[in-house]
Each structure stands twice: as structure tokens, then as C-alpha cells.
Amino acid sequence: MHREPEIVTATLRFRTAARRLATATVTCLALTPLLAIEQELPLDYRLNEQVIMVPAGPQGEARLQTTVFRPNGDGPFPLLIINHGKEPGDPRGQARDRFIFMATAFVKRGYAVMVPMRRGFSNSIGAYVDHGCDMRANGYGQAHDIKSTIAYARKQKWIDDHRIVVAGQSYGGLATVAMGTEVIEGVRGLINIAGGLRDDGAGCDWRAELVNAFANYGANNKIASLWMYGFNDSLFGPNLAARMHDAFVRSGGQARLIAFGPFKRDAHGMIASRDGEKVWWPDTERFLQQIGMPTEEVFSIADAPAVPKTDYATVDDIDAVPYLGEAGRAAYREYLSKMTPRAFAVSSNGAWCWAEEGEAPEKRALATCAKSSGQDCKLYSVDDYVVWQGPRMPVVDADEGQLASTATGGAGISEAEADAPR
């Protein structure tokens, strides 16, 4: 599903860099005539995060921009590889995926984690190949880069090359299951989270094509897998998930389907939510135990620094928010209906920005507010409490029409929508 940006005034809505993969949204009032782009989050020192380029392609001519997380020490560590989905539009415009919540859970259990951006995505070198409505070919084509990542990882001294698990979300899930049609040394199991691909092109019955693709993968399946699909997945609902799984196992594939209930607004983004672990971990733990992979926490990861609560006001006191006029107060009222995690930032020139869901909404709100307003911003609220420091400000009653007239923005999409291909 593809959505062209819609130019509006006063409000700026766009996809978050924190992704993927959750139903994450950022909304801002922009005071400068530009389309602000949310900045990428800094590397996470708690997880020894780094970005490397992994060789891929027949002659190693391509390079995959790959995020690596790992525990302290030399290893060797068991490995989890997580594979990303596809957003609408040019894949080169897709931000680097991190899957920070899943990565953190596995690093705590002694795993190294690698998240490769496949050829043509983000800053990876190489061309993205689109096979249109041929879902079987799409899965097999993307699986090549996963195998290249595994081959590279198995040569590293800090990787236990006999204990590898491969996971994938959305398009990455389809590619992960396709990869499982081969025996790959060291890979013990696959995790398919909301796997599939959507193509709304004319004449494409993408649902039937997905079922046929999974039937083919099942007939050639060599690696056991765990599948997870939520009841309110906006792309691959329970009926389609059951059809895909049934086609896979009837053809001879090894897979257990976990059909979990509704998750927030859209289960397709469950893996990118900080609240998703309670859904995916219990069945993942059992699966890992069955395939001989570790599940006990052996490393302690410090919590990310929290923004301290203040007594400035209660979170629902809309008139207490500084610098806001009528439109800004209306935006804050809307913000109060959003899911946690969330954060609201303001600037002294009347700009504001809120971020919802995904990773570190407070950092995303601040960075995007500063870029869209042209000056520093400060956090007002995080989750369900106020963090503003300073004396109470008078209510602004001025009409914001003049500010709005200079604002330029784009239509916003949630991560669940963004992950819908084409």
C-alpha cells in the first residue's frame, strides 16, 4: 500500500525513524518552510551498538548496512538475526532498522544481534529487486541477503557459529521462511512475526499469492519455525494467517502458529513496541528451549535514563502547557488520547511536537521539534506525567493563524501503515 505525502499547514506528520515497526507517529507544528525529517537515534552504548557493512551478492560486491548489538566480552555469543519489512516508496528512503526491544531482550540472554538492511534499503549498497506479485520469488530473492549475513557472522570469532536463530517481521518474515527451504549450517530455528508482503497493483491477488508461496516454502522446508500473527493485524489478519500456515504445514513444513489477540491499534507493529515483549517472549522462550538455544538472563542492561517527573501541573491540565495558543492546546488535547510511550515537546516560539509509541519518543519529539521550529525545544510531558521545570506560564490566547500560514508539512502515517509494501 502506497501513500503519497499530503502537504498541509500547521501540522507535520511523518514516519518515525524508530520504526518498524510499531504504530509510531510524530506530529509537529513547523515554523520553518521545510519538511522536517526525524533524526536517527544515537547508538545505544548499553548494548554496544555499532553499524557495519556486510558483504553480499554473488561476488560480495554489495554491502549491507547492518546494526550489531552484543554483550560485553569477547564471546563467542549465540546469534539472533532480525530481518526488516518494507515501507511504501523507494526503499533507499527507509531508515535503518534496529528492533531495539527484541535486541535488548536477547542481549540480556547472552546473544549477539544483527539487523541487516538488505540490498537497496537505507544505506546498503546494491539494487532492490522487485518481483511484483510473485510472492514466492520475492521471498527467495530477499533470502539471499540473509544468507550472506549468516555466512559473514559465522566467520567472526565473537559468534558461536553453531547456535543461530533467524527472525523476521513482515517482508522480513516472508524472506526468513523462504530461507528455511535450505539446510544452513548453524541455524537452529526461524521466527516469523507477521510475515508477508502486500501488493495492491492491478491484477495482483496478493493474498492467494502469499498462500501459494508458503505452500512452496513448506514443501521444501528444512528448518523448524515459530509463527506469530495478531488478531488485529492490519495487513495479515487471522483468516489469512491461518490459510498461510495451513498451506505451509500441509505441504510438509514445520511451524507452530501463535495467533495472539488484539495488540493496541495494530498487531502488525507489536515487535517494535516496548509492550510487545510480554506477547512474543513466552512462546519464543519455549521455542528456543526446544531447539537448544539459551533463554536465561545472564547480562544486566542498565535502564535508559528516565526524565524526572515534576510538580509543575497535572498531565491533563491543558492550560498549563507553556507557549501554546489555541491550536497548540488542541494538539495537546489530542496528544492526551495517544498511547504510551509518548512525549510532548514545546518551543518558546510556539512550536510543538509529540511522538507516540516506538523507541525513545522523548528523544524523537525533541529532535524533530528542534528541526521543525528552528530553535531548541524542551519536553513538557512524558507518558502520563509532566516533566516541565520552571514557573507556571500565562495562557497564550493569541490566534496562531499567522504561524500556521508559514508552516509546511507532510501527511503522517503510523508504522503499521508504513510497513505495508507498495
CORHU-V765663 format. One record per run of one state. SS is the DSSP state (@ for helix, = for strand, . for the rest). FROM is the first residue (numbers start at 0). TO is the last residue. If there is no record, write none. Layout:
SS,FROM,TO
SS,FROM,TO
This chain:
.,0,10
=,11,13
.,14,23
=,24,27
.,28,43
@,44,46
.,47,48
=,49,55
.,56,60
=,61,68
.,69,75
=,76,82
.,83,89
@,90,92
.,93,98
@,99,107
.,108,110
=,111,115
.,116,123
=,124,124
.,125,133
@,134,152
.,153,157
=,158,168
.,169,169
@,170,178
.,179,185
=,186,192
.,193,204
@,205,218
.,219,223
=,224,229
.,230,236
@,237,249
.,250,253
=,254,259
.,260,265
@,266,271
.,272,275
@,276,289
.,290,316
@,317,319
.,320,324
@,325,334
.,335,340
=,341,345
.,346,350
=,351,355
.,356,359
@,360,372
.,373,376
=,377,381
.,382,383
=,384,385
.,386,399
@,400,404
.,405,413
@,414,417
.,418,421
